[in-house]
Amino acid sequence: MTESVYHIPVMLAQCTEGLAINPNGIYVDVTFGGGGHSKEILKHLDQGHLYGFDQDQDAARNIPQDDRFTFVQANFRDIKRYLRLYGVKQVDGVLADLGISSHQIDEPGRGFSTRFSGSLDMRMNQFGEMSAKDVLNTYEEGKLHKIFGIYGEVKNAKTLAQAIVAERAARPFDTTEGFTGFLKKFAPRGKEFKYFAQVFQALRIEVNDEMGALEEMLLGAVEVLKPGGRLVVMSYHSLEDRLVKNLITKGKFQGEVEKDFYGNLLRPLEPVSRGAIVADEAEVVANPRARSAKLRIAEKKGK
């Protein structure tokens, strides 16, 4: 399977430039996926080395045959632990292209897409214990309400949670097609597909503990970056982008600010880009997924 079919990387040039690659440095692509970003990084390395992380077993099909590359099949939340296993204490740059790959969306059996009929799965790690089916059929109403409201920003989250609990008592949820058929009753007229996407996003985030994993990865990345090393993160929804932005600009995920005795901000990273970088119109036309992408670049402080 070629990378172009698997996934088209967004803002490839901007991500690579953001890393300010040292040809002899050590880099980490924590979202290897189709390998698009990794293969571009390798073009800029001489004696350097690149580690590619991905928890999805399908990503292993795209590993480049290159002695300067090491594939790590693991959740990126464990970046620090796995790098230590390889004897790596510091790196020159970390790249994260968050969200879901085109390949995962286009595989009906994975259950990520509202376009196909498949099992309500949504596990990025196919050996993970919990699926979307488990969430829908076992979570209590209050927890479902919270997930849809926070992770999906679903306006009628409480009503939807109540209806799911009532429905599953007689007919447990099993397929994406069956679930979207059920959701039609609660979607605003004319905005059904947007509503489906919000609900599916909420389930996917919960199944994969995406926000918890992102926090752990970001903290781990900050620790392993050497002073002057670059963190390059591309996000696709406001929840992710808010965490990344707050850590870079304020040093804390929730946005609270700490200052030293002299009033200087206490934060481990210094923003390189002013605000978020977005794709140009030509890229959005060629790759619609780029429309919602926000790229942030930061540098580790210190000497």
DRENNULUM-804177 format. One record per residue (C-alpha): residue in three letters; chain; x, y, z. Coordinates in steps of 0.25 Angstrom, whole numbers, always signed. Each point is the difference from the previous one (the first is absolute). Layout:
# DRENNULUM-804177
<pt code="ALA" unit="A" c1="X" c2="Y" c3="Z"/>
...
***
This chain:
# DRENNULUM-804177
<pt code="MET" unit="A" c1="+0" c2="+0" c3="+0"/>
<pt code="THR" unit="A" c1="+6" c2="+13" c3="-4"/>
<pt code="GLU" unit="A" c1="+1" c2="+12" c3="+9"/>
<pt code="SER" unit="A" c1="-8" c2="+9" c3="-9"/>
<pt code="VAL" unit="A" c1="-12" c2="-10" c3="+1"/>
<pt code="TYR" unit="A" c1="+2" c2="-2" c3="+15"/>
<pt code="HIS" unit="A" c1="+0" c2="+15" c3="+3"/>
<pt code="ILE" unit="A" c1="+3" c2="+14" c3="-6"/>
<pt code="PRO" unit="A" c1="+9" c2="+8" c3="+10"/>
<pt code="VAL" unit="A" c1="-5" c2="+14" c3="+3"/>
<pt code="MET" unit="A" c1="+9" c2="+12" c3="+0"/>
<pt code="LEU" unit="A" c1="+12" c2="-9" c3="-3"/>
<pt code="ALA" unit="A" c1="+10" c2="+11" c3="-4"/>
<pt code="GLN" unit="A" c1="-4" c2="+8" c3="+12"/>
<pt code="CYS" unit="A" c1="+1" c2="-11" c3="+10"/>
<pt code="THR" unit="A" c1="+14" c2="-4" c3="-5"/>
<pt code="GLU" unit="A" c1="+5" c2="+15" c3="+0"/>
<pt code="GLY" unit="A" c1="-6" c2="+1" c3="+14"/>
<pt code="LEU" unit="A" c1="+10" c2="-11" c3="+5"/>
<pt code="ALA" unit="A" c1="+12" c2="+8" c3="-5"/>
<pt code="ILE" unit="A" c1="+7" c2="-13" c3="-3"/>
<pt code="ASN" unit="A" c1="+14" c2="-2" c3="+4"/>
<pt code="PRO" unit="A" c1="+5" c2="-11" c3="-10"/>
<pt code="ASN" unit="A" c1="+7" c2="-7" c3="+12"/>
<pt code="GLY" unit="A" c1="-11" c2="+1" c3="+10"/>
<pt code="ILE" unit="A" c1="-10" c2="-9" c3="+6"/>
<pt code="TYR" unit="A" c1="-15" c2="+2" c3="-3"/>
<pt code="VAL" unit="A" c1="-13" c2="-7" c3="+4"/>
<pt code="ASP" unit="A" c1="-13" c2="-1" c3="-9"/>
<pt code="VAL" unit="A" c1="-10" c2="-4" c3="+11"/>
<pt code="THR" unit="A" c1="-11" c2="-2" c3="-10"/>
<pt code="PHE" unit="A" c1="+7" c2="-8" c3="-11"/>
<pt code="GLY" unit="A" c1="-13" c2="-5" c3="-7"/>
<pt code="GLY" unit="A" c1="+3" c2="+0" c3="-15"/>
<pt code="GLY" unit="A" c1="+14" c2="+4" c3="+2"/>
<pt code="GLY" unit="A" c1="-2" c2="+13" c3="-9"/>
<pt code="HIS" unit="A" c1="+7" c2="+9" c3="+10"/>
<pt code="SER" unit="A" c1="+10" c2="-10" c3="+4"/>
<pt code="LYS" unit="A" c1="+5" c2="-2" c3="-14"/>
<pt code="GLU" unit="A" c1="+1" c2="+15" c3="-2"/>
<pt code="ILE" unit="A" c1="+8" c2="+1" c3="+13"/>
<pt code="LEU" unit="A" c1="+10" c2="-11" c3="-4"/>
<pt code="LYS" unit="A" c1="+3" c2="+8" c3="-13"/>
<pt code="HIS" unit="A" c1="+6" c2="+11" c3="+9"/>
<pt code="LEU" unit="A" c1="+8" c2="-10" c3="+9"/>
<pt code="ASP" unit="A" c1="+15" c2="-4" c3="-2"/>
<pt code="GLN" unit="A" c1="+5" c2="-7" c3="+12"/>
<pt code="GLY" unit="A" c1="-12" c2="+3" c3="+8"/>
<pt code="HIS" unit="A" c1="-11" c2="-10" c3="+4"/>
<pt code="LEU" unit="A" c1="-15" c2="+0" c3="+0"/>
<pt code="TYR" unit="A" c1="-10" c2="-7" c3="+9"/>
<pt code="GLY" unit="A" c1="-14" c2="-2" c3="-4"/>
<pt code="PHE" unit="A" c1="-11" c2="-4" c3="+9"/>
<pt code="ASP" unit="A" c1="-14" c2="-6" c3="-3"/>
<pt code="GLN" unit="A" c1="-9" c2="-8" c3="+8"/>
<pt code="ASP" unit="A" c1="-8" c2="-5" c3="-12"/>
<pt code="GLN" unit="A" c1="+5" c2="-13" c3="-5"/>
<pt code="ASP" unit="A" c1="-3" c2="+4" c3="-15"/>
<pt code="ALA" unit="A" c1="+10" c2="+11" c3="+0"/>
<pt code="ALA" unit="A" c1="+11" c2="-10" c3="+1"/>
<pt code="ARG" unit="A" c1="-2" c2="-3" c3="-15"/>
<pt code="ASN" unit="A" c1="+5" c2="+14" c3="-3"/>
<pt code="ILE" unit="A" c1="+14" c2="-2" c3="+7"/>
<pt code="PRO" unit="A" c1="+11" c2="+6" c3="-10"/>
<pt code="GLN" unit="A" c1="+12" c2="-9" c3="-2"/>
<pt code="ASP" unit="A" c1="+10" c2="+9" c3="+6"/>
<pt code="ASP" unit="A" c1="+11" c2="-2" c3="+11"/>
<pt code="ARG" unit="A" c1="-3" c2="+14" c3="+5"/>
<pt code="PHE" unit="A" c1="-14" c2="-4" c3="+4"/>
<pt code="THR" unit="A" c1="-5" c2="-8" c3="+12"/>
<pt code="PHE" unit="A" c1="-15" c2="-3" c3="+1"/>
<pt code="VAL" unit="A" c1="-6" c2="-1" c3="+14"/>
<pt code="GLN" unit="A" c1="-14" c2="-6" c3="+0"/>
<pt code="ALA" unit="A" c1="-5" c2="+7" c3="+13"/>
<pt code="ASN" unit="A" c1="-10" c2="+11" c3="+4"/>
<pt code="PHE" unit="A" c1="+7" c2="+13" c3="-1"/>
<pt code="ARG" unit="A" c1="-3" c2="+3" c3="+15"/>
<pt code="ASP" unit="A" c1="+12" c2="-9" c3="+3"/>
<pt code="ILE" unit="A" c1="+10" c2="+8" c3="-8"/>
<pt code="LYS" unit="A" c1="+10" c2="+1" c3="+11"/>
<pt code="ARG" unit="A" c1="-1" c2="-14" c3="+5"/>
<pt code="TYR" unit="A" c1="+3" c2="-6" c3="-14"/>
<pt code="LEU" unit="A" c1="+11" c2="+10" c3="-4"/>
<pt code="ARG" unit="A" c1="+7" c2="-4" c3="+13"/>
<pt code="LEU" unit="A" c1="-1" c2="-15" c3="-4"/>
<pt code="TYR" unit="A" c1="+8" c2="+4" c3="-13"/>
<pt code="GLY" unit="A" c1="+10" c2="+8" c3="+9"/>
<pt code="VAL" unit="A" c1="-5" c2="+13" c3="-5"/>
<pt code="LYS" unit="A" c1="-1" c2="+11" c3="+11"/>
<pt code="GLN" unit="A" c1="-1" c2="+13" c3="-8"/>
<pt code="VAL" unit="A" c1="-5" c2="+3" c3="-14"/>
<pt code="ASP" unit="A" c1="+1" c2="+12" c3="-10"/>
<pt code="GLY" unit="A" c1="-15" c2="+0" c3="-4"/>
<pt code="VAL" unit="A" c1="-13" c2="-6" c3="+2"/>
<pt code="LEU" unit="A" c1="-12" c2="+0" c3="-10"/>
<pt code="ALA" unit="A" c1="-14" c2="-4" c3="+2"/>
<pt code="ASP" unit="A" c1="-11" c2="+0" c3="-10"/>
<pt code="LEU" unit="A" c1="-12" c2="-2" c3="+9"/>
<pt code="GLY" unit="A" c1="-14" c2="-6" c3="-4"/>
<pt code="ILE" unit="A" c1="-3" c2="-12" c3="-9"/>
<pt code="SER" unit="A" c1="+6" c2="-4" c3="-12"/>
<pt code="SER" unit="A" c1="-7" c2="-1" c3="-14"/>
<pt code="HIS" unit="A" c1="+3" c2="-15" c3="+0"/>
<pt code="GLN" unit="A" c1="-7" c2="-2" c3="+13"/>
<pt code="ILE" unit="A" c1="-13" c2="+8" c3="-4"/>
<pt code="ASP" unit="A" c1="+0" c2="-8" c3="-13"/>
<pt code="GLU" unit="A" c1="+0" c2="-14" c3="+6"/>
<pt code="PRO" unit="A" c1="-15" c2="-4" c3="+2"/>
<pt code="GLY" unit="A" c1="+4" c2="-10" c3="+10"/>
<pt code="ARG" unit="A" c1="+7" c2="+10" c3="+9"/>
<pt code="GLY" unit="A" c1="-13" c2="+7" c3="+3"/>
<pt code="PHE" unit="A" c1="+6" c2="+14" c3="+0"/>
<pt code="SER" unit="A" c1="-9" c2="+5" c3="-12"/>
<pt code="THR" unit="A" c1="-15" c2="+3" c3="-1"/>
<pt code="ARG" unit="A" c1="+1" c2="-3" c3="-15"/>
<pt code="PHE" unit="A" c1="+1" c2="-15" c3="+1"/>
<pt code="SER" unit="A" c1="-7" c2="-11" c3="+8"/>
<pt code="GLY" unit="A" c1="+10" c2="-7" c3="+9"/>
<pt code="SER" unit="A" c1="+2" c2="-4" c3="+14"/>
<pt code="LEU" unit="A" c1="-1" c2="+11" c3="+11"/>
<pt code="ASP" unit="A" c1="+15" c2="-1" c3="+3"/>
<pt code="MET" unit="A" c1="+8" c2="+12" c3="-1"/>
<pt code="ARG" unit="A" c1="+13" c2="-5" c3="+7"/>
<pt code="MET" unit="A" c1="+13" c2="+6" c3="-6"/>
<pt code="ASN" unit="A" c1="+7" c2="-12" c3="+7"/>
<pt code="GLN" unit="A" c1="-7" c2="-12" c3="-5"/>
<pt code="PHE" unit="A" c1="+3" c2="-8" c3="+12"/>
<pt code="GLY" unit="A" c1="-6" c2="+11" c3="+10"/>
<pt code="GLU" unit="A" c1="-10" c2="-5" c3="+10"/>
<pt code="MET" unit="A" c1="-11" c2="+10" c3="-2"/>
<pt code="SER" unit="A" c1="-8" c2="+3" c3="-13"/>
<pt code="ALA" unit="A" c1="-10" c2="+10" c3="-4"/>
<pt code="LYS" unit="A" c1="-11" c2="-11" c3="+2"/>
<pt code="ASP" unit="A" c1="+5" c2="-2" c3="+14"/>
<pt code="VAL" unit="A" c1="-2" c2="+15" c3="+3"/>
<pt code="LEU" unit="A" c1="-14" c2="+1" c3="-6"/>
<pt code="ASN" unit="A" c1="-5" c2="-13" c3="+7"/>
<pt code="THR" unit="A" c1="+6" c2="+1" c3="+13"/>
<pt code="TYR" unit="A" c1="+3" c2="+14" c3="+4"/>
<pt code="GLU" unit="A" c1="-10" c2="+7" c3="+10"/>
<pt code="GLU" unit="A" c1="-9" c2="+11" c3="-5"/>
<pt code="GLY" unit="A" c1="+8" c2="+11" c3="+7"/>
<pt code="LYS" unit="A" c1="+13" c2="-5" c3="-5"/>
<pt code="LEU" unit="A" c1="-5" c2="+0" c3="-15"/>
<pt code="HIS" unit="A" c1="-6" c2="+14" c3="+2"/>
<pt code="LYS" unit="A" c1="+14" c2="+5" c3="+4"/>
<pt code="ILE" unit="A" c1="+7" c2="-7" c3="-11"/>
<pt code="PHE" unit="A" c1="-9" c2="+6" c3="-11"/>
<pt code="GLY" unit="A" c1="-1" c2="+14" c3="+6"/>
<pt code="ILE" unit="A" c1="+15" c2="+1" c3="+2"/>
<pt code="TYR" unit="A" c1="+7" c2="-8" c3="-10"/>
<pt code="GLY" unit="A" c1="-11" c2="+2" c3="-11"/>
<pt code="GLU" unit="A" c1="-6" c2="+13" c3="+4"/>
<pt code="VAL" unit="A" c1="-13" c2="-6" c3="-3"/>
<pt code="LYS" unit="A" c1="-11" c2="+10" c3="+3"/>
<pt code="ASN" unit="A" c1="-11" c2="-10" c3="+5"/>
<pt code="ALA" unit="A" c1="+10" c2="-9" c3="+7"/>
<pt code="LYS" unit="A" c1="-9" c2="-3" c3="+12"/>
<pt code="THR" unit="A" c1="-12" c2="-4" c3="-9"/>
<pt code="LEU" unit="A" c1="+9" c2="-9" c3="-8"/>
<pt code="ALA" unit="A" c1="+6" c2="-7" c3="+12"/>
<pt code="GLN" unit="A" c1="-14" c2="-3" c3="+5"/>
<pt code="ALA" unit="A" c1="-5" c2="-5" c3="-13"/>
<pt code="ILE" unit="A" c1="+13" c2="-9" c3="-2"/>
<pt code="VAL" unit="A" c1="-2" c2="-6" c3="+14"/>
<pt code="ALA" unit="A" c1="-15" c2="-3" c3="-3"/>
<pt code="GLU" unit="A" c1="+2" c2="-6" c3="-14"/>
<pt code="ARG" unit="A" c1="+12" c2="-9" c3="+4"/>
<pt code="ALA" unit="A" c1="-9" c2="-7" c3="+11"/>
<pt code="ALA" unit="A" c1="-8" c2="-6" c3="-12"/>
<pt code="ARG" unit="A" c1="+10" c2="+0" c3="-11"/>
<pt code="PRO" unit="A" c1="+15" c2="+2" c3="+3"/>
<pt code="PHE" unit="A" c1="+8" c2="+8" c3="-10"/>
<pt code="ASP" unit="A" c1="+8" c2="-8" c3="-9"/>
<pt code="THR" unit="A" c1="+3" c2="+6" c3="-14"/>
<pt code="THR" unit="A" c1="+4" c2="+14" c3="-5"/>
<pt code="GLU" unit="A" c1="-12" c2="+0" c3="-9"/>
<pt code="GLY" unit="A" c1="-10" c2="-4" c3="+11"/>
<pt code="PHE" unit="A" c1="+6" c2="+11" c3="+9"/>
<pt code="THR" unit="A" c1="-1" c2="+11" c3="-11"/>
<pt code="GLY" unit="A" c1="-14" c2="-4" c3="-3"/>
<pt code="PHE" unit="A" c1="-4" c2="+1" c3="+15"/>
<pt code="LEU" unit="A" c1="+7" c2="+14" c3="+0"/>
<pt code="LYS" unit="A" c1="-8" c2="+6" c3="-11"/>
<pt code="LYS" unit="A" c1="-12" c2="+2" c3="+10"/>
<pt code="PHE" unit="A" c1="+9" c2="+10" c3="+8"/>
<pt code="ALA" unit="A" c1="+8" c2="+7" c3="-11"/>
<pt code="PRO" unit="A" c1="-4" c2="+14" c3="-4"/>
<pt code="ARG" unit="A" c1="-7" c2="+0" c3="-14"/>
<pt code="GLY" unit="A" c1="+10" c2="+2" c3="-11"/>
<pt code="LYS" unit="A" c1="+12" c2="-2" c3="+9"/>
<pt code="GLU" unit="A" c1="-1" c2="-15" c3="+2"/>
<pt code="PHE" unit="A" c1="+14" c2="-3" c3="-5"/>
<pt code="LYS" unit="A" c1="+7" c2="+11" c3="+9"/>
<pt code="TYR" unit="A" c1="-8" c2="-6" c3="+12"/>
<pt code="PHE" unit="A" c1="+5" c2="-14" c3="-3"/>
<pt code="ALA" unit="A" c1="+14" c2="+5" c3="-1"/>
<pt code="GLN" unit="A" c1="-1" c2="+7" c3="+14"/>
<pt code="VAL" unit="A" c1="-6" c2="-13" c3="+6"/>
<pt code="PHE" unit="A" c1="+11" c2="-9" c3="-6"/>
<pt code="GLN" unit="A" c1="+11" c2="+10" c3="+3"/>
<pt code="ALA" unit="A" c1="-5" c2="-1" c3="+15"/>
<pt code="LEU" unit="A" c1="+0" c2="-15" c3="+0"/>
<pt code="ARG" unit="A" c1="+14" c2="-1" c3="-7"/>
<pt code="ILE" unit="A" c1="+6" c2="+9" c3="+10"/>
<pt code="GLU" unit="A" c1="-6" c2="-8" c3="+12"/>
<pt code="VAL" unit="A" c1="+4" c2="-13" c3="-6"/>
<pt code="ASN" unit="A" c1="+14" c2="+4" c3="-2"/>
<pt code="ASP" unit="A" c1="+2" c2="+9" c3="+12"/>
<pt code="GLU" unit="A" c1="+5" c2="+10" c3="-10"/>
<pt code="MET" unit="A" c1="+1" c2="+12" c3="+9"/>
<pt code="GLY" unit="A" c1="+7" c2="-8" c3="+11"/>
<pt code="ALA" unit="A" c1="+10" c2="-6" c3="-9"/>
<pt code="LEU" unit="A" c1="+2" c2="+14" c3="-7"/>
<pt code="GLU" unit="A" c1="+3" c2="+7" c3="+14"/>
<pt code="GLU" unit="A" c1="+10" c2="-12" c3="+3"/>
<pt code="MET" unit="A" c1="+7" c2="+1" c3="-13"/>
<pt code="LEU" unit="A" c1="+2" c2="+15" c3="+0"/>
<pt code="LEU" unit="A" c1="+6" c2="-1" c3="+14"/>
<pt code="GLY" unit="A" c1="+9" c2="-11" c3="-4"/>
<pt code="ALA" unit="A" c1="+4" c2="+8" c3="-13"/>
<pt code="VAL" unit="A" c1="+4" c2="+12" c3="+9"/>
<pt code="GLU" unit="A" c1="+8" c2="-9" c3="+9"/>
<pt code="VAL" unit="A" c1="+8" c2="-7" c3="-12"/>
<pt code="LEU" unit="A" c1="+2" c2="+12" c3="-8"/>
<pt code="LYS" unit="A" c1="+14" c2="+6" c3="+2"/>
<pt code="PRO" unit="A" c1="+1" c2="+15" c3="+2"/>
<pt code="GLY" unit="A" c1="-3" c2="+7" c3="-14"/>
<pt code="GLY" unit="A" c1="-7" c2="-13" c3="-5"/>
<pt code="ARG" unit="A" c1="-13" c2="+2" c3="-7"/>
<pt code="LEU" unit="A" c1="-14" c2="-4" c3="+3"/>
<pt code="VAL" unit="A" c1="-9" c2="+0" c3="-13"/>
<pt code="VAL" unit="A" c1="-15" c2="-4" c3="+3"/>
<pt code="MET" unit="A" c1="-12" c2="+0" c3="-10"/>
<pt code="SER" unit="A" c1="-14" c2="-1" c3="+5"/>
<pt code="TYR" unit="A" c1="-13" c2="-2" c3="-6"/>
<pt code="HIS" unit="A" c1="-10" c2="+5" c3="+11"/>
<pt code="SER" unit="A" c1="-1" c2="+10" c3="+10"/>
<pt code="LEU" unit="A" c1="+2" c2="-9" c3="+12"/>
<pt code="GLU" unit="A" c1="+13" c2="-5" c3="-5"/>
<pt code="ASP" unit="A" c1="+5" c2="+14" c3="-4"/>
<pt code="ARG" unit="A" c1="-4" c2="+6" c3="+13"/>
<pt code="LEU" unit="A" c1="+9" c2="-9" c3="+8"/>
<pt code="VAL" unit="A" c1="+12" c2="+2" c3="-10"/>
<pt code="LYS" unit="A" c1="-2" c2="+15" c3="+0"/>
<pt code="ASN" unit="A" c1="-1" c2="+1" c3="+15"/>
<pt code="LEU" unit="A" c1="+12" c2="-8" c3="+3"/>
<pt code="ILE" unit="A" c1="+9" c2="+7" c3="-10"/>
<pt code="THR" unit="A" c1="-5" c2="+14" c3="+4"/>
<pt code="LYS" unit="A" c1="-3" c2="-1" c3="+14"/>
<pt code="GLY" unit="A" c1="+8" c2="-13" c3="+5"/>
<pt code="LYS" unit="A" c1="-13" c2="-7" c3="+5"/>
<pt code="PHE" unit="A" c1="-11" c2="-7" c3="-7"/>
<pt code="GLN" unit="A" c1="-12" c2="+7" c3="+7"/>
<pt code="GLY" unit="A" c1="+6" c2="+14" c3="-3"/>
<pt code="GLU" unit="A" c1="+4" c2="+4" c3="+14"/>
<pt code="VAL" unit="A" c1="+13" c2="+9" c3="+0"/>
<pt code="GLU" unit="A" c1="+12" c2="-1" c3="+9"/>
<pt code="LYS" unit="A" c1="+10" c2="+11" c3="+1"/>
<pt code="ASP" unit="A" c1="+14" c2="+1" c3="+7"/>
<pt code="PHE" unit="A" c1="+4" c2="+10" c3="+10"/>
<pt code="TYR" unit="A" c1="+2" c2="+10" c3="-11"/>
<pt code="GLY" unit="A" c1="-13" c2="-2" c3="-7"/>
<pt code="ASN" unit="A" c1="+6" c2="-9" c3="-11"/>
<pt code="LEU" unit="A" c1="-9" c2="-11" c3="-6"/>
<pt code="LEU" unit="A" c1="+4" c2="-14" c3="+5"/>
<pt code="ARG" unit="A" c1="-2" c2="-9" c3="-12"/>
<pt code="PRO" unit="A" c1="+9" c2="-10" c3="-6"/>
<pt code="LEU" unit="A" c1="-3" c2="+4" c3="-14"/>
<pt code="GLU" unit="A" c1="+1" c2="+12" c3="-8"/>
<pt code="PRO" unit="A" c1="-9" c2="+2" c3="-12"/>
<pt code="VAL" unit="A" c1="+6" c2="+1" c3="-14"/>
<pt code="SER" unit="A" c1="-12" c2="+3" c3="-8"/>
<pt code="ARG" unit="A" c1="-9" c2="+11" c3="+4"/>
<pt code="GLY" unit="A" c1="-13" c2="-7" c3="+2"/>
<pt code="ALA" unit="A" c1="-4" c2="-12" c3="-8"/>
<pt code="ILE" unit="A" c1="+4" c2="-2" c3="-15"/>
<pt code="VAL" unit="A" c1="-11" c2="-5" c3="-9"/>
<pt code="ALA" unit="A" c1="+0" c2="-6" c3="-14"/>
<pt code="ASP" unit="A" c1="-1" c2="+9" c3="-12"/>
<pt code="GLU" unit="A" c1="-12" c2="-1" c3="-9"/>
<pt code="ALA" unit="A" c1="+6" c2="-8" c3="-11"/>
<pt code="GLU" unit="A" c1="+4" c2="-11" c3="+10"/>
<pt code="VAL" unit="A" c1="-14" c2="+0" c3="+6"/>
<pt code="VAL" unit="A" c1="-6" c2="-2" c3="-14"/>
<pt code="ALA" unit="A" c1="+10" c2="-12" c3="-2"/>
<pt code="ASN" unit="A" c1="-2" c2="-6" c3="+13"/>
<pt code="PRO" unit="A" c1="-13" c2="+4" c3="+8"/>
<pt code="ARG" unit="A" c1="+5" c2="-5" c3="+13"/>
<pt code="ALA" unit="A" c1="+10" c2="+11" c3="+0"/>
<pt code="ARG" unit="A" c1="-11" c2="+10" c3="+2"/>
<pt code="SER" unit="A" c1="-1" c2="-2" c3="+15"/>
<pt code="ALA" unit="A" c1="+15" c2="-2" c3="+3"/>
<pt code="LYS" unit="A" c1="+7" c2="+9" c3="+9"/>
<pt code="LEU" unit="A" c1="+15" c2="-1" c3="+1"/>
<pt code="ARG" unit="A" c1="+8" c2="+6" c3="+12"/>
<pt code="ILE" unit="A" c1="+15" c2="+0" c3="+2"/>
<pt code="ALA" unit="A" c1="+8" c2="+2" c3="+12"/>
<pt code="GLU" unit="A" c1="+15" c2="-1" c3="+5"/>
<pt code="LYS" unit="A" c1="+5" c2="-6" c3="+13"/>
<pt code="LYS" unit="A" c1="+6" c2="+11" c3="+9"/>
<pt code="GLY" unit="A" c1="+13" c2="+0" c3="+6"/>
<pt code="LYS" unit="A" c1="+15" c2="-2" c3="-4"/>
***
